[in-house]
Amino acid sequence: MNLSEIPSKEIMPGYHGKLVHSKSMSWAFWTVEKGAEVPEHRHVHEQIMHVVEGEFEFTLDGKTKVYTPGDVVVIPSNITHSGKALTPCKLMDVFSPVREEYI
């Protein structure tokens, strides 16, 4: 499989993802439009986010920081978080267990 062969899905407004799933995890490659927001939420999944390109404002458990290329954020299960693309962004997220709703 090659990433270029995976169709992109707009999972929420401004978030276009190419998604890969195994038995126990999901890997998301996001292209995010400037200004696109992920509302505050939480989920049972553990998540690791990596900023590949752009500036992404991210709030984790009430603490807000702007993340830039190379930054990695570990998001524990059931911790409230939200985000906003300050510029066009490319992000990668890994989720465990699988994000069934993204299949």
C-alpha positions in Angstrom: 0.0 0.0 0.0 1.2 3.5 -0.7 -0.2 6.6 1.0 -0.9 8.2 -2.4 -3.4 5.4 -3.2 -5.5 6.0 -0.1 -8.5 8.2 -0.7 -8.9 11.2 1.5 -12.0 11.7 3.6 -13.3 14.9 5.1 -13.9 13.7 8.6 -15.0 17.1 9.9 -15.0 20.5 8.2 -11.5 21.4 7.1 -10.0 18.0 8.2 -9.1 15.8 5.3 -7.7 12.5 6.4 -6.0 9.4 4.8 -6.6 6.6 7.3 -4.8 3.3 7.9 -6.1 0.7 10.3 -4.7 -2.4 12.0 -6.3 -4.7 14.5 -5.4 -2.4 17.4 -4.7 1.1 16.1 -5.6 3.7 13.5 -3.1 6.0 11.9 -4.4 9.3 10.4 -2.6 11.6 8.0 -4.4 14.9 8.1 -4.3 17.9 5.7 -6.0 20.7 7.7 -7.3 23.9 6.3 -6.3 27.2 8.0 -8.9 28.1 10.7 -10.4 24.6 10.9 -11.3 23.6 14.5 -11.7 20.4 16.4 -14.2 21.2 19.2 -13.5 20.2 22.7 -14.0 16.4 23.2 -12.6 13.3 24.7 -12.5 9.6 23.8 -11.4 6.3 25.2 -8.6 6.1 22.6 -5.0 6.9 23.5 -3.7 9.4 20.9 -0.4 10.6 19.8 -0.3 13.7 17.5 2.6 14.9 15.4 2.8 18.2 13.7 4.4 17.7 10.3 3.8 21.2 8.8 2.2 24.4 10.0 1.1 25.9 13.3 -1.5 24.1 15.4 -3.1 25.6 18.5 -3.9 22.7 20.8 -5.6 22.6 24.2 -5.0 19.5 26.4 -6.7 19.3 29.8 -7.2 23.1 29.9 -3.6 24.0 28.9 -3.2 25.7 25.5 0.0 25.8 23.4 0.9 26.4 19.8 2.7 23.4 18.2 5.0 23.6 15.2 6.8 21.1 12.9 8.4 18.3 14.9 6.3 18.6 18.0 4.6 15.5 19.4 1.7 15.5 21.9 0.7 12.4 23.9 -3.1 12.5 24.7 -4.2 10.0 27.4 -7.5 8.2 27.3 -10.5 10.3 28.3 -8.6 13.7 28.6 -10.4 16.7 27.2 -8.7 18.3 24.2 -9.4 20.6 21.2 -7.5 22.3 18.4 -7.3 24.9 15.7 -5.1 25.2 12.6 -3.5 28.7 12.8 -2.0 28.0 9.3 -2.6 25.2 6.8 -1.3 22.1 8.6 -0.3 18.5 8.0 -0.7 16.4 11.1 -0.4 12.7 11.9 -2.4 11.0 14.7 -2.1 7.5 16.0 -5.1 6.1 18.0 -5.4 2.9 20.1 -7.7 1.1 20.0 -8.9 1.5 16.4 -11.2 4.5 15.7 -14.1 2.4 14.3 -16.0 5.5 13.2 -13.1 6.4 10.8 -13.2 3.1 8.9 
